[in-house]
Amino acid sequence: MVDREKVLTVLRRRFPEATTLQLASAANAIVGLEEEWEIVEPHNLADLIDHIRRGAEFRLLERRDDAGV
């Protein structure tokens, strides 16, 4: 489980101009991701396409080189 306070700390540092309400909303969304999403590592592109054809919803994320982490 993701620690909400740690998420808030990171968000405050990353987005110092954000309002308290914006930070709280973002933290709630991030902490809630575990319940709705899972990491899927398809063995090949055909598996991924098959999942999509059956109605699965995917969000692809890629870490940028300039992410500062």
PDB file of N, CA, C, O and CB in Angstrom:
ATOM      1  N   MET A   1       0.836  -1.181   0.000  1.00  0.00           N
ATOM      2  CA  MET A   1       0.000   0.000   0.000  1.00  0.00           C
ATOM      3  C   MET A   1       0.884   1.249   0.000  1.00  0.00           C
ATOM      4  O   MET A   1       1.921   1.283   0.663  1.00  0.00           O
ATOM      5  CB  MET A   1      -0.953  -0.005   1.217  1.00  0.00           C
ATOM      6  N   VAL A   2       0.478   2.248  -0.729  1.00  0.00           N
ATOM      7  CA  VAL A   2       1.219   3.493  -0.840  1.00  0.00           C
ATOM      8  C   VAL A   2       0.878   4.379   0.353  1.00  0.00           C
ATOM      9  O   VAL A   2      -0.291   4.542   0.701  1.00  0.00           O
ATOM     10  CB  VAL A   2       0.901   4.214  -2.178  1.00  0.00           C
ATOM     11  N   ASP A   3       1.903   4.946   0.973  1.00  0.00           N
ATOM     12  CA  ASP A   3       1.720   5.842   2.113  1.00  0.00           C
ATOM     13  C   ASP A   3       1.295   7.224   1.595  1.00  0.00           C
ATOM     14  O   ASP A   3       2.051   7.889   0.888  1.00  0.00           O
ATOM     15  CB  ASP A   3       3.035   5.943   2.967  1.00  0.00           C
ATOM     16  N   ARG A   4       0.091   7.637   1.952  1.00  0.00           N
ATOM     17  CA  ARG A   4      -0.465   8.901   1.450  1.00  0.00           C
ATOM     18  C   ARG A   4       0.388  10.098   1.854  1.00  0.00           C
ATOM     19  O   ARG A   4       0.559  11.026   1.063  1.00  0.00           O
ATOM     20  CB  ARG A   4      -1.890   9.090   1.962  1.00  0.00           C
ATOM     21  N   GLU A   5       0.922  10.091   3.065  1.00  0.00           N
ATOM     22  CA  GLU A   5       1.738  11.219   3.534  1.00  0.00           C
ATOM     23  C   GLU A   5       3.035  11.340   2.731  1.00  0.00           C
ATOM     24  O   GLU A   5       3.491  12.447   2.447  1.00  0.00           O
ATOM     25  CB  GLU A   5       2.061  11.057   5.028  1.00  0.00           C
ATOM     26  N   LYS A   6       3.617  10.216   2.372  1.00  0.00           N
ATOM     27  CA  LYS A   6       4.820  10.255   1.534  1.00  0.00           C
ATOM     28  C   LYS A   6       4.495  10.809   0.152  1.00  0.00           C
ATOM     29  O   LYS A   6       5.263  11.585  -0.416  1.00  0.00           O
ATOM     30  CB  LYS A   6       5.440   8.849   1.409  1.00  0.00           C
ATOM     31  N   VAL A   7       3.349  10.402  -0.377  1.00  0.00           N
ATOM     32  CA  VAL A   7       2.913  10.908  -1.677  1.00  0.00           C
ATOM     33  C   VAL A   7       2.720  12.420  -1.597  1.00  0.00           C
ATOM     34  O   VAL A   7       3.158  13.147  -2.489  1.00  0.00           O
ATOM     35  CB  VAL A   7       1.602  10.212  -2.131  1.00  0.00           C
ATOM     36  N   LEU A   8       2.075  12.895  -0.548  1.00  0.00           N
ATOM     37  CA  LEU A   8       1.874  14.338  -0.381  1.00  0.00           C
ATOM     38  C   LEU A   8       3.193  15.088  -0.295  1.00  0.00           C
ATOM     39  O   LEU A   8       3.329  16.174  -0.860  1.00  0.00           O
ATOM     40  CB  LEU A   8       1.047  14.613   0.866  1.00  0.00           C
ATOM     41  N   THR A   9       4.161  14.521   0.402  1.00  0.00           N
ATOM     42  CA  THR A   9       5.476  15.156   0.525  1.00  0.00           C
ATOM     43  C   THR A   9       6.141  15.309  -0.835  1.00  0.00           C
ATOM     44  O   THR A   9       6.685  16.367  -1.153  1.00  0.00           O
ATOM     45  CB  THR A   9       6.378  14.345   1.460  1.00  0.00           C
ATOM     46  N   VAL A  10       6.095  14.255  -1.630  1.00  0.00           N
ATOM     47  CA  VAL A  10       6.685  14.310  -2.969  1.00  0.00           C
ATOM     48  C   VAL A  10       5.954  15.324  -3.836  1.00  0.00           C
ATOM     49  O   VAL A  10       6.584  16.106  -4.548  1.00  0.00           O
ATOM     50  CB  VAL A  10       6.651  12.924  -3.633  1.00  0.00           C
ATOM     51  N   LEU A  11       4.629  15.314  -3.778  1.00  0.00           N
ATOM     52  CA  LEU A  11       3.841  16.250  -4.578  1.00  0.00           C
ATOM     53  C   LEU A  11       4.116  17.702  -4.183  1.00  0.00           C
ATOM     54  O   LEU A  11       4.203  18.572  -5.050  1.00  0.00           O
ATOM     55  CB  LEU A  11       2.352  15.943  -4.429  1.00  0.00           C
ATOM     56  N   ARG A  12       4.253  17.969  -2.880  1.00  0.00           N
ATOM     57  CA  ARG A  12       4.555  19.336  -2.429  1.00  0.00           C
ATOM     58  C   ARG A  12       5.883  19.823  -2.984  1.00  0.00           C
ATOM     59  O   ARG A  12       6.004  20.973  -3.407  1.00  0.00           O
ATOM     60  CB  ARG A  12       4.577  19.404  -0.901  1.00  0.00           C
ATOM     61  N   ARG A  13       6.881  18.944  -2.980  1.00  0.00           N
ATOM     62  CA  ARG A  13       8.205  19.318  -3.510  1.00  0.00           C
ATOM     63  C   ARG A  13       8.157  19.522  -5.020  1.00  0.00           C
ATOM     64  O   ARG A  13       8.756  20.455  -5.554  1.00  0.00           O
ATOM     65  CB  ARG A  13       9.249  18.240  -3.162  1.00  0.00           C
ATOM     66  N   ARG A  14       7.446  18.647  -5.685  1.00  0.00           N
ATOM     67  CA  ARG A  14       7.402  18.663  -7.147  1.00  0.00           C
ATOM     68  C   ARG A  14       6.538  19.799  -7.699  1.00  0.00           C
ATOM     69  O   ARG A  14       6.828  20.362  -8.754  1.00  0.00           O
ATOM     70  CB  ARG A  14       6.881  17.334  -7.658  1.00  0.00           C
ATOM     71  N   PHE A  15       5.460  20.127  -6.957  1.00  0.00           N
ATOM     72  CA  PHE A  15       4.515  21.146  -7.406  1.00  0.00           C
ATOM     73  C   PHE A  15       4.280  22.170  -6.294  1.00  0.00           C
ATOM     74  O   PHE A  15       3.190  22.207  -5.722  1.00  0.00           O
ATOM     75  CB  PHE A  15       3.178  20.496  -7.839  1.00  0.00           C
ATOM     76  N   PRO A  16       5.268  22.993  -5.978  1.00  0.00           N
ATOM     77  CA  PRO A  16       5.135  23.936  -4.860  1.00  0.00           C
ATOM     78  C   PRO A  16       4.037  24.976  -5.066  1.00  0.00           C
ATOM     79  O   PRO A  16       3.553  25.556  -4.094  1.00  0.00           O
ATOM     80  CB  PRO A  16       6.444  24.639  -4.637  1.00  0.00           C
ATOM     81  N   GLU A  17       3.642  25.220  -6.296  1.00  0.00           N
ATOM     82  CA  GLU A  17       2.613  26.226  -6.577  1.00  0.00           C
ATOM     83  C   GLU A  17       1.193  25.661  -6.452  1.00  0.00           C
ATOM     84  O   GLU A  17       0.227  26.421  -6.529  1.00  0.00           O
ATOM     85  CB  GLU A  17       2.816  26.795  -7.973  1.00  0.00           C
ATOM     86  N   ALA A  18       1.049  24.361  -6.265  1.00  0.00           N
ATOM     87  CA  ALA A  18      -0.274  23.731  -6.191  1.00  0.00           C
ATOM     88  C   ALA A  18      -0.975  24.079  -4.880  1.00  0.00           C
ATOM     89  O   ALA A  18      -0.337  24.270  -3.845  1.00  0.00           O
ATOM     90  CB  ALA A  18      -0.151  22.205  -6.333  1.00  0.00           C
ATOM     91  N   THR A  19      -2.293  24.154  -4.949  1.00  0.00           N
ATOM     92  CA  THR A  19      -3.087  24.420  -3.748  1.00  0.00           C
ATOM     93  C   THR A  19      -3.194  23.148  -2.910  1.00  0.00           C
ATOM     94  O   THR A  19      -2.916  22.048  -3.387  1.00  0.00           O
ATOM     95  CB  THR A  19      -4.499  24.945  -4.124  1.00  0.00           C
ATOM     96  N   THR A  20      -3.597  23.318  -1.664  1.00  0.00           N
ATOM     97  CA  THR A  20      -3.792  22.173  -0.780  1.00  0.00           C
ATOM     98  C   THR A  20      -4.836  21.221  -1.351  1.00  0.00           C
ATOM     99  O   THR A  20      -4.674  20.002  -1.280  1.00  0.00           O
ATOM    100  CB  THR A  20      -4.210  22.639   0.619  1.00  0.00           C
ATOM    101  N   LEU A  21      -5.899  21.771  -1.914  1.00  0.00           N
ATOM    102  CA  LEU A  21      -6.945  20.947  -2.506  1.00  0.00           C
ATOM    103  C   LEU A  21      -6.414  20.152  -3.706  1.00  0.00           C
ATOM    104  O   LEU A  21      -6.731  18.972  -3.857  1.00  0.00           O
ATOM    105  CB  LEU A  21      -8.129  21.825  -2.933  1.00  0.00           C
ATOM    106  N   GLN A  22      -5.615  20.788  -4.550  1.00  0.00           N
ATOM    107  CA  GLN A  22      -5.032  20.084  -5.700  1.00  0.00           C
ATOM    108  C   GLN A  22      -4.114  18.956  -5.245  1.00  0.00           C
ATOM    109  O   GLN A  22      -4.155  17.856  -5.795  1.00  0.00           O
ATOM    110  CB  GLN A  22      -4.254  21.064  -6.591  1.00  0.00           C
ATOM    111  N   LEU A  23      -3.286  19.233  -4.240  1.00  0.00           N
ATOM    112  CA  LEU A  23      -2.376  18.204  -3.729  1.00  0.00           C
ATOM    113  C   LEU A  23      -3.152  17.043  -3.119  1.00  0.00           C
ATOM    114  O   LEU A  23      -2.817  15.881  -3.350  1.00  0.00           O
ATOM    115  CB  LEU A  23      -1.418  18.802  -2.687  1.00  0.00           C
ATOM    116  N   ALA A  24      -4.178  17.350  -2.348  1.00  0.00           N
ATOM    117  CA  ALA A  24      -4.978  16.294  -1.723  1.00  0.00           C
ATOM    118  C   ALA A  24      -5.682  15.441  -2.771  1.00  0.00           C
ATOM    119  O   ALA A  24      -5.731  14.217  -2.649  1.00  0.00           O
ATOM    120  CB  ALA A  24      -6.007  16.900  -0.766  1.00  0.00           C
ATOM    121  N   SER A  25      -6.218  16.077  -3.785  1.00  0.00           N
ATOM    122  CA  SER A  25      -6.898  15.331  -4.862  1.00  0.00           C
ATOM    123  C   SER A  25      -5.928  14.420  -5.597  1.00  0.00           C
ATOM    124  O   SER A  25      -6.246  13.268  -5.891  1.00  0.00           O
ATOM    125  CB  SER A  25      -7.557  16.302  -5.859  1.00  0.00           C
ATOM    126  N   ALA A  26      -4.744  14.942  -5.891  1.00  0.00           N
ATOM    127  CA  ALA A  26      -3.736  14.130  -6.588  1.00  0.00           C
ATOM    128  C   ALA A  26      -3.296  12.954  -5.722  1.00  0.00           C
ATOM    129  O   ALA A  26      -3.177  11.832  -6.213  1.00  0.00           O
ATOM    130  CB  ALA A  26      -2.515  14.992  -6.970  1.00  0.00           C
ATOM    131  N   ALA A  27      -3.057  13.205  -4.448  1.00  0.00           N
ATOM    132  CA  ALA A  27      -2.634  12.129  -3.540  1.00  0.00           C
ATOM    133  C   ALA A  27      -3.716  11.056  -3.436  1.00  0.00           C
ATOM    134  O   ALA A  27      -3.414   9.863  -3.460  1.00  0.00           O
ATOM    135  CB  ALA A  27      -2.313  12.696  -2.138  1.00  0.00           C
ATOM    136  N   ASN A  28      -4.965  11.476  -3.323  1.00  0.00           N
ATOM    137  CA  ASN A  28      -6.066  10.502  -3.251  1.00  0.00           C
ATOM    138  C   ASN A  28      -6.127   9.644  -4.506  1.00  0.00           C
ATOM    139  O   ASN A  28      -6.348   8.436  -4.429  1.00  0.00           O
ATOM    140  CB  ASN A  28      -7.406  11.221  -3.048  1.00  0.00           C
ATOM    141  N   ALA A  29      -5.931  10.270  -5.657  1.00  0.00           N
ATOM    142  CA  ALA A  29      -5.964   9.524  -6.913  1.00  0.00           C
ATOM    143  C   ALA A  29      -4.804   8.535  -6.996  1.00  0.00           C
ATOM    144  O   ALA A  29      -4.988   7.395  -7.424  1.00  0.00           O
ATOM    145  CB  ALA A  29      -5.922  10.485  -8.103  1.00  0.00           C
ATOM    146  N   ILE A  30      -3.619   8.965  -6.590  1.00  0.00           N
ATOM    147  CA  ILE A  30      -2.443   8.091  -6.663  1.00  0.00           C
ATOM    148  C   ILE A  30      -2.583   6.919  -5.700  1.00  0.00           C
ATOM    149  O   ILE A  30      -2.320   5.775  -6.072  1.00  0.00           O
ATOM    150  CB  ILE A  30      -1.161   8.882  -6.350  1.00  0.00           C
ATOM    151  N   VAL A  31      -2.988   7.193  -4.485  1.00  0.00           N
ATOM    152  CA  VAL A  31      -3.133   6.128  -3.487  1.00  0.00           C
ATOM    153  C   VAL A  31      -4.207   5.134  -3.923  1.00  0.00           C
ATOM    154  O   VAL A  31      -4.089   3.940  -3.647  1.00  0.00           O
ATOM    155  CB  VAL A  31      -3.482   6.721  -2.103  1.00  0.00           C
ATOM    156  N   GLY A  32      -5.250   5.612  -4.598  1.00  0.00           N
ATOM    157  CA  GLY A  32      -6.326   4.741  -5.051  1.00  0.00           C
ATOM    158  C   GLY A  32      -5.984   3.912  -6.268  1.00  0.00           C
ATOM    159  O   GLY A  32      -6.746   3.014  -6.626  1.00  0.00           O
ATOM    160  N   LEU A  33      -4.860   4.184  -6.920  1.00  0.00           N
ATOM    161  CA  LEU A  33      -4.496   3.450  -8.132  1.00  0.00           C
ATOM    162  C   LEU A  33      -4.322   1.963  -7.890  1.00  0.00           C
ATOM    163  O   LEU A  33      -4.649   1.148  -8.752  1.00  0.00           O
ATOM    164  CB  LEU A  33      -3.229   4.011  -8.710  1.00  0.00           C
ATOM    165  N   GLU A  34      -3.806   1.603  -6.715  1.00  0.00           N
ATOM    166  CA  GLU A  34      -3.549   0.187  -6.449  1.00  0.00           C
ATOM    167  C   GLU A  34      -4.815  -0.650  -6.540  1.00  0.00           C
ATOM    168  O   GLU A  34      -4.769  -1.812  -6.942  1.00  0.00           O
ATOM    169  CB  GLU A  34      -2.922   0.019  -5.079  1.00  0.00           C
ATOM    170  N   GLU A  35      -5.940  -0.063  -6.169  1.00  0.00           N
ATOM    171  CA  GLU A  35      -7.184  -0.808  -6.170  1.00  0.00           C
ATOM    172  C   GLU A  35      -7.726  -1.015  -7.578  1.00  0.00           C
ATOM    173  O   GLU A  35      -8.414  -2.001  -7.841  1.00  0.00           O
ATOM    174  CB  GLU A  35      -8.210  -0.100  -5.324  1.00  0.00           C
ATOM    175  N   GLU A  36      -7.416  -0.084  -8.488  1.00  0.00           N
ATOM    176  CA  GLU A  36      -8.004  -0.117  -9.823  1.00  0.00           C
ATOM    177  C   GLU A  36      -7.062  -0.638 -10.898  1.00  0.00           C
ATOM    178  O   GLU A  36      -7.518  -1.151 -11.919  1.00  0.00           O
ATOM    179  CB  GLU A  36      -8.462   1.247 -10.197  1.00  0.00           C
ATOM    180  N   TRP A  37      -5.761  -0.515 -10.686  1.00  0.00           N
ATOM    181  CA  TRP A  37      -4.799  -0.810 -11.737  1.00  0.00           C
ATOM    182  C   TRP A  37      -3.777  -1.830 -11.252  1.00  0.00           C
ATOM    183  O   TRP A  37      -3.506  -1.944 -10.057  1.00  0.00           O
ATOM    184  CB  TRP A  37      -4.096   0.471 -12.199  1.00  0.00           C
ATOM    185  N   GLU A  38      -3.228  -2.555 -12.190  1.00  0.00           N
ATOM    186  CA  GLU A  38      -2.153  -3.490 -11.888  1.00  0.00           C
ATOM    187  C   GLU A  38      -1.086  -3.391 -12.969  1.00  0.00           C
ATOM    188  O   GLU A  38      -1.366  -2.998 -14.101  1.00  0.00           O
ATOM    189  CB  GLU A  38      -2.690  -4.939 -11.777  1.00  0.00           C
ATOM    190  N   ILE A  39       0.117  -3.745 -12.610  1.00  0.00           N
ATOM    191  CA  ILE A  39       1.208  -3.742 -13.580  1.00  0.00           C
ATOM    192  C   ILE A  39       1.095  -5.011 -14.407  1.00  0.00           C
ATOM    193  O   ILE A  39       1.041  -6.117 -13.870  1.00  0.00           O
ATOM    194  CB  ILE A  39       2.607  -3.645 -12.878  1.00  0.00           C
ATOM    195  N   VAL A  40       1.059  -4.835 -15.708  1.00  0.00           N
ATOM    196  CA  VAL A  40       0.947  -5.971 -16.626  1.00  0.00           C
ATOM    197  C   VAL A  40       2.179  -5.971 -17.515  1.00  0.00           C
ATOM    198  O   VAL A  40       2.535  -4.955 -18.112  1.00  0.00           O
ATOM    199  CB  VAL A  40      -0.372  -5.898 -17.482  1.00  0.00           C
ATOM    200  N   GLU A  41       2.814  -7.114 -17.591  1.00  0.00           N
ATOM    201  CA  GLU A  41       3.992  -7.250 -18.437  1.00  0.00           C
ATOM    202  C   GLU A  41       3.716  -8.316 -19.488  1.00  0.00           C
ATOM    203  O   GLU A  41       4.077  -9.479 -19.306  1.00  0.00           O
ATOM    204  CB  GLU A  41       5.253  -7.609 -17.595  1.00  0.00           C
ATOM    205  N   PRO A  42       3.078  -7.924 -20.586  1.00  0.00           N
ATOM    206  CA  PRO A  42       2.791  -8.909 -21.629  1.00  0.00           C
ATOM    207  C   PRO A  42       4.093  -9.465 -22.200  1.00  0.00           C
ATOM    208  O   PRO A  42       5.097  -8.763 -22.313  1.00  0.00           O
ATOM    209  CB  PRO A  42       1.936  -8.281 -22.752  1.00  0.00           C
ATOM    210  N   HIS A  43       4.044 -10.724 -22.548  1.00  0.00           N
ATOM    211  CA  HIS A  43       5.248 -11.368 -23.064  1.00  0.00           C
ATOM    212  C   HIS A  43       5.569 -10.938 -24.488  1.00  0.00           C
ATOM    213  O   HIS A  43       6.714 -11.021 -24.933  1.00  0.00           O
ATOM    214  CB  HIS A  43       5.094 -12.870 -23.011  1.00  0.00           C
ATOM    215  N   ASN A  44       4.548 -10.480 -25.191  1.00  0.00           N
ATOM    216  CA  ASN A  44       4.798  -9.997 -26.542  1.00  0.00           C
ATOM    217  C   ASN A  44       3.671  -9.054 -26.957  1.00  0.00           C
ATOM    218  O   ASN A  44       2.649  -8.951 -26.279  1.00  0.00           O
ATOM    219  CB  ASN A  44       4.925 -11.181 -27.541  1.00  0.00           C
ATOM    220  N   LEU A  45       3.869  -8.386 -28.057  1.00  0.00           N
ATOM    221  CA  LEU A  45       2.897  -7.407 -28.531  1.00  0.00           C
ATOM    222  C   LEU A  45       1.551  -8.055 -28.862  1.00  0.00           C
ATOM    223  O   LEU A  45       0.505  -7.435 -28.671  1.00  0.00           O
ATOM    224  CB  LEU A  45       3.441  -6.684 -29.756  1.00  0.00           C
ATOM    225  N   ALA A  46       1.567  -9.273 -29.347  1.00  0.00           N
ATOM    226  CA  ALA A  46       0.320  -9.968 -29.688  1.00  0.00           C
ATOM    227  C   ALA A  46      -0.545 -10.160 -28.443  1.00  0.00           C
ATOM    228  O   ALA A  46      -1.767 -10.029 -28.523  1.00  0.00           O
ATOM    229  CB  ALA A  46       0.621 -11.335 -30.344  1.00  0.00           C
ATOM    230  N   ASP A  47       0.067 -10.470 -27.283  1.00  0.00           N
ATOM    231  CA  ASP A  47      -0.694 -10.598 -26.038  1.00  0.00           C
ATOM    232  C   ASP A  47      -1.368  -9.279 -25.669  1.00  0.00           C
ATOM    233  O   ASP A  47      -2.535  -9.257 -25.277  1.00  0.00           O
ATOM    234  CB  ASP A  47       0.222 -11.057 -24.894  1.00  0.00           C
ATOM    235  N   LEU A  48      -0.626  -8.184 -25.798  1.00  0.00           N
ATOM    236  CA  LEU A  48      -1.168  -6.868 -25.478  1.00  0.00           C
ATOM    237  C   LEU A  48      -2.341  -6.523 -26.396  1.00  0.00           C
ATOM    238  O   LEU A  48      -3.375  -6.044 -25.931  1.00  0.00           O
ATOM    239  CB  LEU A  48      -0.074  -5.799 -25.590  1.00  0.00           C
ATOM    240  N   ILE A  49      -2.182  -6.763 -27.677  1.00  0.00           N
ATOM    241  CA  ILE A  49      -3.251  -6.489 -28.647  1.00  0.00           C
ATOM    242  C   ILE A  49      -4.476  -7.337 -28.331  1.00  0.00           C
ATOM    243  O   ILE A  49      -5.604  -6.856 -28.436  1.00  0.00           O
ATOM    244  CB  ILE A  49      -2.767  -6.764 -30.094  1.00  0.00           C
ATOM    245  N   ASP A  50      -4.271  -8.582 -27.949  1.00  0.00           N
ATOM    246  CA  ASP A  50      -5.383  -9.461 -27.593  1.00  0.00           C
ATOM    247  C   ASP A  50      -6.155  -8.912 -26.397  1.00  0.00           C
ATOM    248  O   ASP A  50      -7.386  -8.924 -26.400  1.00  0.00           O
ATOM    249  CB  ASP A  50      -4.871 -10.873 -27.287  1.00  0.00           C
ATOM    250  N   HIS A  51      -5.455  -8.437 -25.385  1.00  0.00           N
ATOM    251  CA  HIS A  51      -6.103  -7.831 -24.217  1.00  0.00           C
ATOM    252  C   HIS A  51      -6.946  -6.618 -24.630  1.00  0.00           C
ATOM    253  O   HIS A  51      -8.077  -6.455 -24.172  1.00  0.00           O
ATOM    254  CB  HIS A  51      -5.045  -7.414 -23.170  1.00  0.00           C
ATOM    255  N   ILE A  52      -6.395  -5.789 -25.479  1.00  0.00           N
ATOM    256  CA  ILE A  52      -7.102  -4.585 -25.923  1.00  0.00           C
ATOM    257  C   ILE A  52      -8.356  -4.958 -26.714  1.00  0.00           C
ATOM    258  O   ILE A  52      -9.411  -4.352 -26.531  1.00  0.00           O
ATOM    259  CB  ILE A  52      -6.175  -3.699 -26.781  1.00  0.00           C
ATOM    260  N   ARG A  53      -8.241  -5.940 -27.579  1.00  0.00           N
ATOM    261  CA  ARG A  53      -9.400  -6.379 -28.370  1.00  0.00           C
ATOM    262  C   ARG A  53     -10.518  -6.918 -27.482  1.00  0.00           C
ATOM    263  O   ARG A  53     -11.693  -6.833 -27.838  1.00  0.00           O
ATOM    264  CB  ARG A  53      -8.977  -7.452 -29.378  1.00  0.00           C
ATOM    265  N   ARG A  54     -10.150  -7.472 -26.327  1.00  0.00           N
ATOM    266  CA  ARG A  54     -11.155  -7.990 -25.397  1.00  0.00           C
ATOM    267  C   ARG A  54     -11.710  -6.896 -24.482  1.00  0.00           C
ATOM    268  O   ARG A  54     -12.515  -7.172 -23.593  1.00  0.00           O
ATOM    269  CB  ARG A  54     -10.556  -9.112 -24.555  1.00  0.00           C
ATOM    270  N   GLY A  55     -11.274  -5.655 -24.705  1.00  0.00           N
ATOM    271  CA  GLY A  55     -11.854  -4.536 -23.965  1.00  0.00           C
ATOM    272  C   GLY A  55     -11.032  -4.013 -22.810  1.00  0.00           C
ATOM    273  O   GLY A  55     -11.497  -3.144 -22.072  1.00  0.00           O
ATOM    274  N   ALA A  56      -9.839  -4.509 -22.634  1.00  0.00           N
ATOM    275  CA  ALA A  56      -8.999  -4.018 -21.539  1.00  0.00           C
ATOM    276  C   ALA A  56      -8.570  -2.577 -21.812  1.00  0.00           C
ATOM    277  O   ALA A  56      -8.372  -2.187 -22.963  1.00  0.00           O
ATOM    278  CB  ALA A  56      -7.756  -4.924 -21.353  1.00  0.00           C
ATOM    279  N   GLU A  57      -8.432  -1.803 -20.760  1.00  0.00           N
ATOM    280  CA  GLU A  57      -7.979  -0.415 -20.868  1.00  0.00           C
ATOM    281  C   GLU A  57      -6.548  -0.353 -20.350  1.00  0.00           C
ATOM    282  O   GLU A  57      -6.244  -0.868 -19.274  1.00  0.00           O
ATOM    283  CB  GLU A  57      -8.917   0.566 -20.070  1.00  0.00           C
ATOM    284  N   PHE A  58      -5.678   0.279 -21.123  1.00  0.00           N
ATOM    285  CA  PHE A  58      -4.266   0.377 -20.734  1.00  0.00           C
ATOM    286  C   PHE A  58      -3.816   1.820 -20.680  1.00  0.00           C
ATOM    287  O   PHE A  58      -4.271   2.656 -21.461  1.00  0.00           O
ATOM    288  CB  PHE A  58      -3.384  -0.406 -21.703  1.00  0.00           C
ATOM    289  N   ARG A  59      -2.937   2.099 -19.771  1.00  0.00           N
ATOM    290  CA  ARG A  59      -2.244   3.384 -19.695  1.00  0.00           C
ATOM    291  C   ARG A  59      -0.761   3.066 -19.727  1.00  0.00           C
ATOM    292  O   ARG A  59      -0.250   2.376 -18.845  1.00  0.00           O
ATOM    293  CB  ARG A  59      -2.643   4.208 -18.395  1.00  0.00           C
ATOM    294  N   LEU A  60      -0.077   3.561 -20.727  1.00  0.00           N
ATOM    295  CA  LEU A  60       1.351   3.304 -20.853  1.00  0.00           C
ATOM    296  C   LEU A  60       2.120   4.473 -20.261  1.00  0.00           C
ATOM    297  O   LEU A  60       1.852   5.626 -20.598  1.00  0.00           O
ATOM    298  CB  LEU A  60       1.750   3.073 -22.332  1.00  0.00           C
ATOM    299  N   LEU A  61       3.057   4.191 -19.399  1.00  0.00           N
ATOM    300  CA  LEU A  61       3.881   5.207 -18.754  1.00  0.00           C
ATOM    301  C   LEU A  61       5.340   4.935 -19.055  1.00  0.00           C
ATOM    302  O   LEU A  61       5.777   3.785 -19.095  1.00  0.00           O
ATOM    303  CB  LEU A  61       3.636   5.237 -17.231  1.00  0.00           C
ATOM    304  N   GLU A  62       6.077   5.990 -19.263  1.00  0.00           N
ATOM    305  CA  GLU A  62       7.510   5.859 -19.506  1.00  0.00           C
ATOM    306  C   GLU A  62       8.225   6.948 -18.719  1.00  0.00           C
ATOM    307  O   GLU A  62       7.846   8.117 -18.776  1.00  0.00           O
ATOM    308  CB  GLU A  62       7.842   5.956 -21.032  1.00  0.00           C
ATOM    309  N   ARG A  63       9.255   6.559 -17.988  1.00  0.00           N
ATOM    310  CA  ARG A  63      10.010   7.543 -17.214  1.00  0.00           C
ATOM    311  C   ARG A  63      10.886   8.336 -18.149  1.00  0.00           C
ATOM    312  O   ARG A  63      11.622   7.780 -18.964  1.00  0.00           O
ATOM    313  CB  ARG A  63      10.860   6.867 -16.116  1.00  0.00           C
ATOM    314  N   ARG A  64      10.795   9.657 -18.018  1.00  0.00           N
ATOM    315  CA  ARG A  64      11.614  10.538 -18.847  1.00  0.00           C
ATOM    316  C   ARG A  64      13.034  10.599 -18.284  1.00  0.00           C
ATOM    317  O   ARG A  64      13.244  10.476 -17.078  1.00  0.00           O
ATOM    318  CB  ARG A  64      10.993  11.959 -18.923  1.00  0.00           C
ATOM    319  N   ASP A  65      13.996  10.790 -19.174  1.00  0.00           N
ATOM    320  CA  ASP A  65      15.378  10.901 -18.725  1.00  0.00           C
ATOM    321  C   ASP A  65      15.600  12.110 -17.833  1.00  0.00           C
ATOM    322  O   ASP A  65      16.472  12.090 -16.964  1.00  0.00           O
ATOM    323  CB  ASP A  65      16.302  10.970 -19.910  1.00  0.00           C
ATOM    324  N   ASP A  66      14.815  13.166 -18.041  1.00  0.00           N
ATOM    325  CA  ASP A  66      14.976  14.384 -17.268  1.00  0.00           C
ATOM    326  C   ASP A  66      14.042  14.458 -16.065  1.00  0.00           C
ATOM    327  O   ASP A  66      13.742  15.552 -15.586  1.00  0.00           O
ATOM    328  CB  ASP A  66      14.752  15.570 -18.149  1.00  0.00           C
ATOM    329  N   ALA A  67      13.572  13.297 -15.563  1.00  0.00           N
ATOM    330  CA  ALA A  67      12.604  13.280 -14.470  1.00  0.00           C
ATOM    331  C   ALA A  67      13.211  13.741 -13.152  1.00  0.00           C
ATOM    332  O   ALA A  67      12.474  14.031 -12.210  1.00  0.00           O
ATOM    333  CB  ALA A  67      12.034  11.892 -14.307  1.00  0.00           C
ATOM    334  N   GLY A  68      14.533  13.816 -13.062  1.00  0.00           N
ATOM    335  CA  GLY A  68      15.166  14.310 -11.851  1.00  0.00           C
ATOM    336  C   GLY A  68      15.175  13.323 -10.705  1.00  0.00           C
ATOM    337  O   GLY A  68      15.332  13.707  -9.546  1.00  0.00           O
ATOM    338  N   VAL A  69      15.007  12.047 -11.028  1.00  0.00           N
ATOM    339  CA  VAL A  69      15.003  11.033  -9.956  1.00  0.00           C
ATOM    340  C   VAL A  69      16.223  10.171 -10.075  1.00  0.00           C
ATOM    341  O   VAL A  69      16.414   9.257  -9.273  1.00  0.00           O
ATOM    342  CB  VAL A  69      13.731  10.161 -10.005  1.00  0.00           C
TER     343      VAL A  69
END
